[in-house]
Structure formats: structure tokens, C-alpha cells
Amino acid sequence: MRVDTATPASLSLLSPFSPPLAWACAAALFVALLSASSPAEAAEVCDLDGLCVDGGEWRSGEQLDDKQRSRKRNRKRKDVSVSLSLSGEGRASVFVDGVWIALAPVDALALKPGKHDVEVRDGERVLARGVLTVPRRGEVRVTVPTAPPT
């Protein structure tokens, strides 16, 4: 059985490409659209306090209880790279899930996907406290202001 791949004359006038090339271009466009991140994921979101998160979700002022913190269901998932920086001059200690991690800035901190308690402090002064939701893949960048918003 022979399949005729010729296009009608009306379609060939509309398309400057040959049919196989047109299909290849359409397939490439479809793959590019599927692999591109959505605008919501790519956008940096800042809260009223000036804390900005790119790639994750931040809930300011919230805290996980002991039951939520002790869940280990994401243990087998791959780590996601999280970086935390300060938007101005100063210093800060970074705590994740109640454990001191390092002095800011922190680059390439490996965290499992899910919710994590994050606290950033300069001595006794709390610069940021909340719950950071880390997605299953990608990177998360957090920028913490060192001065109160004006």
C-alpha cells in the first residue's frame, strides 16, 4: 500500500517548507516548548519585607511543627541546589530546619525537595524566618535584605 505524501496545491502555496521539513520544525518547536520553564517558575518573587525567592516558594513567618519536620519521605529524591545571599552589606547566620549551616552567602546548599524551616539572623536580630518549599528539580535562589524595607 502506497501512502501519498504530496500536499495539495493550496497548502504548498502557504508553506515555504517541504512537508518533511515542516514536520521537523513543528516537532522541534513542540520539544522546545515542553522543555522551557513556565514564566511562573522563572520569575523572582519578592515579599513585602524585601525577601526575594527565585525557583521556590517562601512563606514568611511560618514554621514547621515537629511532625512535619520529621517526615523522611523525600529521602530518596535528588538534592536541589539552594543559594542564599544578602541584598546589602552585613553578615548573617543561616539555619535550615533548626541546624546552623554557614555564614551568608551560601552557594550550592544541597536540600531535599519539600518544606524546610529557614532562619537568617545577624546576631540576635532575625532578618528572615519562614518556610521555604524546594521543588523537585531546578535551582532555588533566595535573597535576604539586611536592612528593613523603607
N, C-alpha and C positions, 0 to 999 in steps of 0.2 A: 504494500500500500504506500503510495507516494503522497506526502504532505506538501501542498503548495505554500511556499513562504513568501510569495510575491505580494506586495502591498497594492491595494487599489490605487488608481491614479490620483484620486483626491487626497489620500493620505501621504503619498510620496511627495506631493507638492508642498505639504505643510511641514514635513520633516526634512531637514537638510542632511540627516544621517541615514545610513543604510539601516535596515531593521536590526541586524545583529548588533551594530554599534549603538543604536538607540536603546536596546535592551541592556547592554553592558553599562551605559551611562545611567540608566534608571536604577539598575541594581547597585551601582557604586553610590549613588545618591541615597538610596534606602539604607545601606550599611552605614554611611556617614551620619545619617540622622539617628539611627539606633545607637551608635556608639557615642554620640555627643551627649554631654551632661545637660540636664534641663536648666533653664535660667534660674529656677528657684534654688538649685543646688550650687550654682556658680556664684550667686550673689552673696556679698558680705552683708550681714545683718547686724545692726548696732542697736543696743537698748538705750533707754533714757539716761543711764549712768555713763554712757560712752564706751561700754564694753562691746567689742565687735567680734563676731564669730563668722568664719567662712568655712563651710563644709559640714557643720554640725548644728546642733540646736542647744540654746542656752536658756535656762530658766533661773533668773536671778532671785536670790533669797530663799530658794527651796533647798531642802536637804533630804537625803535618803534615810529611811529608818534602817535599823539593824537587819531586818528580814530582807529588805530589798538589796542591801549592800552585800549580804552573804550569799546571794544566788551565784551559782557557778555554771549556769547553762551555756555560757558563751566561751567556756574554757577551750574548746577545740577550734574556735574560729581564729582566723589570722589576725594578727595585730594591725592596728591602723596607726599611722604616724600623726602625732599631735604636736604642734609647736605653739608655744605661748611666749608672747613678747609684751613689753611695756610701751605705751604710746608716748611717754615723755621721759624726763630724767628721773632717776631714782633707783631704788632696789626693791626687791620683793622676794619672799619665800613662797614656793609653790607647794601646795599639799593636794594630793589626789587620794580620795577615799580614806582620809584621815592620816595618811602617811606623808612625811616630808619627802619631796622629790629632789629639788635643787633650787638654787637661786635663779631668778629670771634673768635673762631669757632662756627658755628651754627649747631646744631643737630636737626633733625626731624622737619624742617620747612615745614608746610603744604601749598602746592601750587596746584592750579587747573592745569589740563593739558593744554598745549598751550604754547604760546610765552610770555616771561617775560623779561623786561629790568633788567639787573643786573649790579650793580656797586660796586666795593670793593675799599675802599680808606683808606690810612693811612694819616690822616690829609688832607693836600691839594694834596698829591701825589696819583694819580689813579693807583692802582695795576692791576685792570681788569675792563673792560667795554665792554658789549656786550649783545646779545640776547640769552637767554637760552630757548631751546624748551624742555618742560617737556612732556614725553609720558603719555598715558592714565593709565598705571599701572607700578608697579615696584618701584624702588628707583633711585634717582639721587645723585651722589656724585661728588662734584666739589672741586678741589684742586688748590688754587691760590698761585703762587710763591710770596715771599715777596721781593726777590732780583731780579734785572734784569738778564736775561739769559746771560751767558758768552760765 
